[in-house]
Amino acid sequence: MEKKSLFPAVKGFLHGGDYNPEQWLDRPDILKEDIKMMKKAGINSATLGVFSWSVYEPSEGKYNFKWLTDTMDNLYKNGIYTVLATPSGARPAWLDEKYPEAMRVDNYGHRNHHGFRHNHCMSSPVYREKVENIIKKLVECAGNHPGLVMWHISNEFGGECYCPLCIKRFQEYLADKFDNDISKLNHAWWNTFWSHNYNSFGQIEPPFANGEITSLGLDLEWKRFTTWNMTDYMKSEIKLLKELTPEIPVTTNFMGLYGGLDYRVMAEELDVVSWDSYPALHNQWETFTESMENNSFDHVTMRSMKKDKPFMLMESAPGLVNWQQYNKVKRPGVHRLFSMQALACGSDTVQYFQWRKGRGSFEQYHGAVTDHLGTDDTRIFKEVAGLGAELGKISKAVGTVVKAKAALLYDWDNRWAIEDIKGLSNETKKYTETCRDIYRQFLRLGIEMDIIASDSGFMDYDIVIAPMLYMLRPGVADEMKAFVEKGGQLLATYLTGYVDINQLCYLGGFPGDGLTGLFGVTSEEIDTLYPSDHNAALFKDGSIAEIKDYAETLRVNDAKVLASYMEDFYKGTPAVTARDYKKGTAYYVGARISNEKMQEIFLEMAEKAGVEHKELPLGIEYHKRTADGETYEFYLNNSEETKMVKNVTGTNLLNGEKINGVLELGKYGAAVIEL
């Protein structure tokens, strides 16, 4: 595979972040000092204009872009490139005063007041018109600037709107999806229940908080529609920019596993995937190692949306944030480790919110490279500058990518469907947490894993894990069969294949859509366990795995029983099975068993598939980036203890040390090994 640099004009990794000079136009001394300090910190990029609409256009039709072009000129003269945002993330007051239909309506049907951000109606024609006007003016002034390397569409899309415009679009969306046949929708949503049948699409309302909140089909399609509508709005900005500046790539910043939008749908329209990473490190509910592993999961989810190129870490905090329940500052050394993790997972950027702390308003205490103190001798500034120097040492890795042989299936709409199940336990469904636990076990085995949609195709992988795949998208069951037939190692868990894409239960046994034949088992019941309940699985080798939360009673057809329940009325019945099918194996884990035992099963699958794994000390995270015959191994010490990693050979680009056998990593240490 060839290297694919996101920014050919930039030498090395992109290092920078949100810069808000418009907040300091009355302080030219500070703006001048910013450039000097950026160069000291090894900053080579700045993201401008994210929330600048009211400065660009202080009143309707009156524009001011000179401060922007002056800033871009000064940055470019000093070797600093610009990522330029469209300013649609927050509207000026004059727009809301004159065009109130641009403001969203909440789920009680009330029109929002002016304020906050991301409160625009995605369907509003006048809002789209005003955005188009400001983008045209922005491109006219800055679109041909030599320092411009990327367009940043709006900022952190999110939320939903229940206004009449969006309701009408929702009705049209449903009519199109169900072929203008209301009887198809009534059947798909099982509307005969509670006498919920509609006579026309015009009768359908969104799930208002004081309206229809009991229709699972309605709830799920509203979430899908919100993604569709937001994507349609985003595409309107992208289309205009592509017409005016076809050579400049576009992105928008996602928010990790944010539950309001299916980012995979939106990612299809972007040139590059970028996201904002703000994990709650140093918390009291998990270890630091677990926090970093969870953040790795999020990185990989973003990376996997466009696997053939690097992604972007668009925002991070070198110190603290200001919006979590407890705003803990990153400990010394963690910023470097955190940033190296992004690069290890496939990012070609390390960027921050923000460059300089503002004096007032909501984010005045949000972390930044430059504090209110305004000097370059703070701990955080020194750590950022140190990282900037190290990024130059590993610049060879720019444009390389991660190639995984294992995949985990994770669907946003499956997550939404599970959250809506009227059964099990609202406290312990934990779909995302379960997926993260599985990813963590592969990470600890040193096995690279992609995190993909269930219908995105997985025939190129050797191992596929499908945790809690409650809802089966069309064609997924057939692909699973084909995957195992050709020699793949497949594992599914309890709660697999209960409903179709409309949340109608399969008849004839779970897992449905023919998967009972593939796995050789049928699930008859699923038992929900209280935290005080006890059960375990006894494996054929005599080992025992603890069970918590859920246990299915299984009827075995032609699968091998690997483990049986030890307690309750289903004692002695199968808990874990495997079925050899053609060249591969289909595993079924009918209960939520301990992570340690799951790791043993994954190791067995890797050995069957011939997938290489590594012996790693607990706390060590490993990734490998390759392209053009070059290979770079990243080792991260996500712990506070010194770790010794065996079987490492190559040159550590961070310090020039030759490694031939054992790599020593101190607390929060990192190494980038060129093979």
N, C-alpha and C positions, 0 to 999 in steps of 0.2 A: 504494500500500500504506500502511496506517495504522501509526503507531508502536505497538509492543507492549512497554511497559515491564514488566520482570520483577517490579519491586518498586514499585508505585504509591505506597506510603507514603514511600519514600526519594527525596529530591531529588538527582538526579544519579547518577553511576556509584557502584556499591557498592565501597567501599575498606576493606579490613580483612583478617581472616584468623583462623587458629586461635589461640585464647586459652585458657590452661589455669590459671585461678585456683585450681583444686583443688590444684595443686602448691605454692601459696603461702598456704594458709589460716592458717599460723602467722606470717605476715608482713602484717598489715593495713596497715602503712605502704607496702609495695610495691603492694598492691592499690589503695590510694588514689592512689598516684603513677601507676599504669597509666592510670587515667582521665584524669588531667591530660595525660599524654604522648600518649595517643591523640588528644585534641582538638588538641594542637599539630601532630600529624602528619596531620591531616585525615582521621582514621579515622572511618567512620560505620557500621561493622559488625564483629561479632566472631562467630566460629564456636566454639560451646561444646559440651562434652560428648562429644567424639569418642572418647576413651578413658577414660571416667569411671565405668564400671560398678562397679568395686571401691570407689569412693567413694560412689556412689549407694546401693549395696547391699553393705555390708562383710561381711555374713553373710546367709545365705538368709532372705528375708522381713523383714529389718531395713533400713529405708530412711532416707536422708538427702538431702533436696533443698533444704534451706534455703539452703545456700551458693549453689546455682544460682539460685534466685529472687532472692536478695539481689543477686547479680551482675547478673542481667538488669534488675532495678530500677535499679541504679546506672548501668548502661550507658544505659538508655532515658532516664533523667533528663538525661543529657548528650548526647542526640541520637544514640546509637549503638544500632543494631538488632542482633538476634540471628539467626544461622543456627544452628539447634539440631540436633545429631546424635543419632541413636540409637546406643547404646553397644555395638553388637554386633560391632564390629571386633576386640575382645579380651576374653576371658572372665576373670572372677575365679577365683582358685585354688580357692575352695570349690566352685565349680560342677564343675570338672574332677575334684576329689577325690571328690565324691559321684556324679557322672554321667559316668564316663569315656567312655561311648559318644558323647558330644558332641565328642570329639577325633577328628581325622582319622586315616586310615590311609594310609601312604605307598605308593609303587608297588612295594615289596617285600612288602607285606602286613603291615607293622609299625605298631602303634598309636603315634601320637605321644605324647610327654610334654607336660605343661603348659608353656607358654611362648610366646614370640614373640607373634604376632598373626595374625589371619585363619587360625586353625587349627581352626575349627569345621567339623563335618560338616554340609553343606547339607541332608542328608536326615534328620537326627536329630530325631525328634518331641520329645524332651525339651528339646533346645536351642531349638527353635522355641517351645515352651511357655514357657521361661524368658525368651526375648526378648519374647514377647507380654506377659508379666507386667511386665517392667521398662518397656516402652513405655507400657502403660496407666498406670502410676504416674507416668511422666514427663509424659504428657499431662495427667493429673489436676492436677499441680503447675504446669506451665508452658504447657500447650496453648492457654490463653486469654490469654496475656500480650500486651499491646499492642505490645511490641517484637519479637515473633516474626514473621519474614517468610518463613522457609523451613525445611523439614525436610531434613536431610542424612542419607540412609540409610547406616548403617554407615560404611565407609571403604575405598576402594581394593580392591574385591573382586578376588580372585585365588586361584589354586591349584586343587587337585583332591583328591578323596578316593576311596580304593579300599576302603572298609569294606564289610561285608556288606550294609548298608542301601543304599549307593550302587550296589553290584553288582546288587542286586535291581531297583532303579529303572532301571538301565541296560538290563537284560533286558526289563523292561516297556516301556521307551521303544522298543527295537528291535522288539519284537513289534507294537506299535502302528504303527510306521512301515512295517513290511513286512507289514501285514495279517494278522498271526499265521500267516504262511506261511513256514516256515524255508527252503523251497526258493527263495523269492524272494531272501532274504538270501544264501543260498549262491551264487546266480547273480550277484547284484550285487557280491559280494566276490570272485568267481572262485575259490571255495573248493575246487574240484576240484584246483587246483594244490597240490602237496605234500600231498594227501589231507587237506585242512582242512575238509571238510564237517561241519556240525553236524547232529545229529538233533533238537535242540530248542533253544529260546532259553535254557533253563536251563543249557545247557552253556557258554554264552558268558561269558568273563571279560574284564575290561578289559585293556589292553595292559600287564600287569605287566612290570617290568624283568627279571624272571627267568621270564617266560612268553612269550606270543605277541607278538612285536615285528616280525613280518614281514608282517602283513596290513595293506595300505594302507587297505582299507575299514574295518576295525576301528579303526585309529588315527584316521582322519578322523571316524568317527561318535562315538568317545569324546570328541573335542574338541568336537564339536557338542553332545553330551549334557552335557558339563561346563557349557557356556554355558546350555543349557536348564535344568539343575538349579540353577545359580546364579541364573538369572533367576526361577525358580519360588520360590526362597527369598526373593529380593529382593521379589517380588510379595506375599509373605505380610506383610512389614513395611509395604509401601505400602498394601495393602488395609486394614489395621488403622488406619493414620494417616488414610486418606481417610474411614473411617467415623467417626472421632472428631473430626477437624479438617478437614472437606471444603474449606475455603477456603484452606488453607495449601498452597502448591506443594511438590513433592518433587523431590529430585535425589540423585544419588550421584556421587562423583568418580572419573572414569576416569583411566587412566594412559597417555594417548597411544595409541601403537600396540602396547601390551602384547599379546603373542602368545597368552596363555592363554584369552582370552575374545573372542567376537565381540560387540563393544560395540553394534553396530547392532541386534542382537536385544534387548539390555537397554534401549537408548535408547527403544524403543517404549513402555516402561512409565513413563517419566519425564516430568514436566512441562517440565523444563529439562535440557539437557545441560551438564555441568560436567566440568572435567578439571584435572589437576595437571601443570604444565609445569616440567621441570627439565633443560633441555638442557645438554650439556657444552660450554659456551662457552670460548673461548680455548684450544682443544685443539691437538694437534700433527698431526692427521690431515686437517684441513680448514681452510679459511679461515674467519675470523669471519663473512664474508658468507654462506658456505655453511651455517654453523651456524644463522644466523638464518633463512635460506631453508628449511632443514629444519624448523625450529620453526614457521615459517609453514605448511608442509604439514600439520603435526600440528594446528594451530589450525583449519585449514580442514576437515580430516577430522572434527573434532568439530562444527564449525559446520554441516556439511552433513547431519548426522543430523536436524536440525530447522531447515530452511532459512528458515522463516517467522518466526523469532524469534531474538533474541540468545542466545548461549551464555554460560557463566561460566568465567572463569579462577579455579578454586577454591583452588589452591595454587601458590605460586612462592617462590623464595628471593631476597630483596633483596640478599643477599651470596653465600654459598656453601652447599653441601650437605655432608653428612658421609659419604656412602656410595658416591661414585664412586671410580674407581681413583686419580684425582688430583683433589682437591677445591680447585679454583681459584676464587678470589673474583672476583666481577664487577668489572670495571674501572670507574672513575668515569664516570658518564654512561650506562652500559649498562642500569642498572635502568630508567631513564626510557624509553629506546629499546625495551627488551624489553616494558615495560608498554604503551606506545603501539602496539606491534605487535599485542598481544592485542586492543586496542580496534579497531584498523584492520581486523582480520580478522572482527570482529563480536561481541566480548565486551562485556558491559555491567558487568563487574566486574574489579577487580584485587585479588587476595587472596593472603595469604602463609601459609606455614608457616615461622615462627610469629611471634607478637607478641613474646614474651620468651624468651630462651634459658633452658633448665632448668639446674639446678646439677649434675645427675647423670644417669646411665644412657645409653642407646644414642644419643640425639640431643642430648646436652649441648653439642655443638659445631656442630650444624646451624644454619645462618644464621637470623637473626631481625631484626626491626626494632629491638628493644632488646637490647643486648649485656649480658654479665655486668657490664660497667662500670656500666650502669644509668642513663646520662645521655642527654640529648637533643642533645649536641653532637658525636656521632660522625658520620663521613662517611655511613654508611648511613642513620642516622636522618634526617639533613638531606636526603638524596636522596629518602627516602620522603615527608617533609614537603613537599618541593618538588613532588613528583608530586601529592600530595594537593591542593595549591593549584591546580595546572594542571587537574586533573580538573574542578574547578568551572568553569573557563573554557570547557570544551568540553562541558558538560552538555547542551547543545542536541541532541547526537548520540545521547543515550540513547534506546533503543527503535527506532533505525533498523537496517536490515539490509543485507546485501550481496546483490546480484542478479548471478549469473554467467550468461554465455552459452556457456561451455565447461565440459565435465565430464570427469573422469578416472575410469575404472572401477577400483575397488580393493575386492577381497573378502577377508575374513579366511580363509574356507575355501579359496579359491583359493591364498592364501599357504601355508596348511597343506599343501595337496596338492603344491605345488611343492617345499616343503621336504622332502617325503617321496619325491620322484621318485628311483628307483634308476637313475640315468643322469646325463647331463650332467656337471657338476662341482659337488661340494659347496661349493667355494670361491667360485664365481662366479655362482650362480643369481641372487642379489641382486634379488629381486622388489621389495621395498620400496624399495631404493636406486634401482632403475630408475624406479619411479613418481615418486620424489622428483626425480630428474633431469629428468623430463618436466615436472613441475609448475614446477620452477625456470625452464625455458625460457619457459613462459607468463608466469611472474612477471616475467621480464626484458623481456617484450614489453608489460607493463602490461595483460595480459588476465586478468580475474578468472576463476577456475576453481573449481567445486565438485568434491569427491571423494566419489563415491557408490558404492553397491552396484550390481552389474551388472544386477540385476533390480528396481531401485527405480524404473525409468521414466526415460527421458531424452529424450522427444520434445519437451520444451520448450527444449532446448538447440540451438545451431547447430553446435557442434563437440563431438565425443566422441572421446576417446582411450582405447583398450583395450590397455594394455601387458601382454604375457605372460598373456593370459586363457586359461590352460591348461585350466581346467575351466569348462565352459559350464553355467550353471544353466538349468532349463527355461524356454523362451520367450525367452531372450536373443537367440538367432540370428534369430528372427522379428522382434524389435524392432529389431535392427540393420538388417535389410532395409527395414523400414518407415521407419526414421529416414533412410536414404539416399534412399529413394524420394521423401520429402517435401522433399528439398533439403539434408539434413544432410551435413556433412563428417565422415567417420569414418576413423579410422586404427587399425589393429591391427598387432601386431608378431609376430616369431618366437614360437613356442610357443603359438600361439592355437588353441583348440578341439581339443585332443588327447584329452580325456576328458570323460565326462558327470559328473553329480552324484555318482555312486558310484565314480568313477575307473576306469570301463571305457573303453577306447580306442574311439574312433569307427572304423568301417570305411568304406572308400570314399574315404579321403584326408583329410588335415588341410589347413586347418581344417575340423572336422566339422560335423554338424548342418546341412548345406546351405550353409555359408559359403564353400566353394570356388566356388560359383556367384556369390555376392555379390562376392567379391574377384577372381574370375577367375584364381586361381592354385591350385596344389596343391603342398604341401610333401612332397617325397620323402624327404629326409634332413635331419638337423640335425647340423652338425659342431661339436664342442667344441674350442675353441682354447686352447692353453697360453699363458701370458703372453708367451712368447718367439715365438709364431707371429705371422706378419704377413699381413694382407690388407687390401683397401680396396675401396671402391665408386666406380666412375667414372660420374658423372652426365652426362646429355645436354648440359649446358651446359659440360662440360669440367672441372667442379670434382670434387675427390676427397675422399671421407670415409673416415677410418680405421675399421677394423672390429676389434673385440676380442670375445673370449669365445664368441660363438655366430654361426653362419651356416647358414641353411637353403638347400638346393638346391631351386629352385622350377621347376615345370612351368607355363608360362604358357598359359592357355586363351584368354581374350579381353581381357586387361588390357594397358594400355600399360606398357612398360618404361621406368622413369625412371633406373635405374642398374644397372650390371652389375658382377660380381666381377672383380677384376684379377689374382688369383693362384689357385694350386692347381688341382686337376683340374676344378673348376667355373668356371674363368676364362671370362669372356664370357657366363656365364649370368645370368639376372635376379637382382638383389638387392633392388630397390625397385620397386614397381609402383603403378599407379592405374587404377581402372576407373570410368568415368562410368556411373551407373545411375539411370535416370529423371532426377530433378532434382538429385541429389547425386553425391558421389564417395566411393569406398571405396579408401583407400590401404592397402598392405601393405608393411611394412618387414621384410624377411626376415633381417636381421642386426642386431647391436648396433653401430650406427654412431655417430659422434661427436655430442656434444650440439649442437655448432654447426650441423651439417648438419640435425639434427632441428629446430632452431629455424627454419631456413629453410623447411622443409616446413610447420611450424606457421603461419608467417607467410603462406605461400601459401594454406593452408586458411582462415585468418582473412579474407584479402582476398576469397576466393571466397564466404565466408559473410556478408560485410559486417559482421564483428565489429571494432569499433574497437580499435586498439592504440596504444601510446604509445612515443615515443622517450625512453628512460630511460638515464642513465649507469649503468655497471656499479656495483652496490652499492645502488642506489635501489630500494626496494620501494614499490609503489603499491596502494592499495585505495580503494574508494568505497562509502560507506554512504548509503542513501536511505530516505525514507518521508515521507508527507504533503507531497509536493512539495519537501522539503528535501534538499539534497545536501551531503555532507561528504567531501572528498578527503583521504586520509592519505598523506603522503610520509615515508618513513623512510630514513635514511642508514645502511645496514648496513656501513659502512666507516670507516676511520680518516682519510680524506681529504675535504677540502671538495668538494662536488659542486654543479654548476649544472644545474638542471632547467628545460627550456624549456617554453613554452606553458602556463604556470600563471596562472590569473586568479582572484582572489577575496581574501578576508580571512583571514589566519592567526589563528585564534582564540587561539593560545597567546601571541601578543605584540601582536595588534591591527594588524599591518602589512598594508597593502594591496599585493597582488602583481598585477602586470600585465605578464606576459611571462616573467620569469626568477626562479626561486626558488633562493636560495642556502642550502645546508644544510651546516653544519660537521660535524666528526667526531661520529658517533653522533647526529646531529641529527634532529629530527622537526618536522613541520608538519601542522596540521589546517586545511584550507582550506574555508571556507564559501562556496559558490558563490552 
